[in-house]
């Protein structure tokens, strides 16, 4: 056998077994962007389906079979539209400042006698809701119908 042929085959074998695997990457470059794993290899991009996070395009993920659905997909996240101030009743319906979403409707909890101070808190009959408190600044009920004694009355 020719000595140059043996040297050439030895060199090629050495390159195939040692040098090429060292230079080649064993893993493709991956990085995370918007909760999605992105693969840099062109072959892997076609071979691997990327998973998308959130509920966009899959609104049934949020409702979980409820009818009517209390949780909707708003801006790619599941939101309870019965209590969220920024999505009250439906997506993107925002309650005014200092109002609250009660059962899917915006309510002024500072004045509503059915939702006084918080959702579902009802004031007793005859008591008004002011500043989110039932009966705020009302005169206390007295047992007798006589006028109250004042400091001037006590001096006389």
C-alpha positions in Angstrom: 0.0 0.0 0.0 1.2 3.5 -0.8 2.5 5.4 2.2 0.9 8.7 1.1 -2.5 7.0 0.8 -2.1 5.6 4.3 -1.2 9.1 5.6 -4.2 10.6 3.7 -6.6 8.1 5.1 -5.2 8.5 8.6 -5.6 12.3 8.3 -9.2 12.0 7.0 -10.1 9.6 9.8 -8.6 11.8 12.4 -10.5 14.8 11.1 -13.8 12.9 11.0 -13.5 11.4 14.5 -11.8 14.3 16.4 -11.8 17.7 14.8 -15.3 17.9 13.2 -17.3 16.9 16.3 -15.4 19.4 18.4 -16.2 22.2 16.0 -19.8 21.2 15.5 -22.4 22.2 18.1 -24.1 19.3 19.9 -27.1 21.5 20.8 -28.9 24.0 18.7 -29.1 27.6 20.0 -32.3 28.2 21.9 -33.6 31.3 23.6 -36.9 32.3 25.3 -39.0 35.1 23.9 -42.4 36.0 25.3 -42.7 32.6 27.1 -42.1 30.8 23.8 -39.0 28.7 23.2 -37.3 29.8 19.9 -34.9 27.4 18.1 -32.2 28.8 15.9 -31.7 25.7 13.8 -33.6 26.0 10.4 -34.3 22.3 10.4 -35.6 22.3 14.0 -37.8 25.4 13.3 -39.6 23.3 10.7 -39.6 20.1 12.7 -40.7 21.4 16.1 -44.0 23.2 16.6 -43.7 26.2 18.9 -46.1 26.4 21.8 -47.9 29.7 22.4 -48.7 30.7 25.9 -52.0 32.4 26.9 -55.5 32.0 25.6 -55.4 33.9 22.3 -56.9 31.7 19.7 -58.1 29.2 22.3 -60.9 31.1 24.3 -62.4 27.8 25.6 -59.3 27.4 27.8 -60.8 30.1 30.1 -64.5 29.3 30.3 -64.0 25.7 31.4 -67.4 24.7 30.1 -69.4 27.3 32.1 -72.4 28.9 30.5 -72.6 31.9 30.6 -68.8 32.1 30.9 -67.6 34.2 33.9 -64.0 34.0 32.7 -63.2 35.3 29.2 -59.9 35.6 27.2 -59.0 39.3 27.3 -55.7 40.4 25.8 -54.3 36.9 25.9 -55.1 36.2 29.6 -58.1 34.7 31.3 -60.0 37.3 33.3 -63.1 37.0 35.6 -65.4 39.6 34.0 -67.8 39.6 37.0 -65.3 41.3 39.2 -62.4 42.8 37.1 -62.5 46.7 37.0 -60.7 46.7 33.6 -63.0 44.1 32.0 -66.4 44.4 33.6 -69.0 42.3 31.9 -67.0 42.0 28.7 -63.4 42.6 27.6 -62.1 46.2 27.7 -65.2 47.7 29.5 -63.5 49.7 32.2 -65.3 51.0 35.3 -64.9 54.7 36.1 -62.6 55.8 38.9 -63.7 54.7 42.4 -66.4 52.4 41.0 -66.2 48.6 41.3 -67.3 45.7 39.0 -70.1 43.9 40.9 -71.6 40.9 39.0 -70.5 42.2 35.6 -71.9 45.7 36.1 -70.0 48.9 37.1 -71.4 50.1 40.5 -70.7 53.2 42.5 -69.9 51.6 45.8 -69.9 55.0 47.6 -73.6 55.6 47.0 -75.3 52.3 46.1 -77.4 51.0 49.0 -77.3 47.5 47.4 -73.4 47.6 47.1 -72.3 49.9 49.9 -68.5 49.9 50.3 -68.2 46.5 48.6 -70.1 44.3 46.2 -73.2 42.7 47.8 -73.2 44.7 51.0 -76.8 46.0 51.5 -77.7 48.8 53.8 -80.6 48.3 56.2 -84.0 49.7 55.2 -84.2 53.4 55.8 -80.4 53.8 55.9 -78.6 55.6 53.0 -75.1 54.8 51.7 -72.7 57.7 51.9 -69.0 57.4 51.3 -69.3 53.6 51.2 -70.8 53.4 54.7 -74.4 52.7 55.6 -76.1 55.5 57.6 -73.0 57.7 57.5 -73.7 61.0 59.5 -77.4 60.0 60.2 -78.8 61.1 63.5 -79.1 58.1 65.9 -82.6 56.9 66.5 -84.0 58.0 69.8 -86.6 56.1 71.9 -88.6 59.2 72.8 -90.0 61.8 70.4 -88.9 64.7 72.6 -86.2 67.1 71.6 -82.8 66.4 72.9 -81.6 68.4 75.9 -78.9 70.9 75.0 -76.1 72.4 77.2 -78.1 75.6 77.5 -81.1 73.7 78.9 -78.9 72.1 81.5 -77.7 75.6 82.7 -81.3 76.9 83.2 
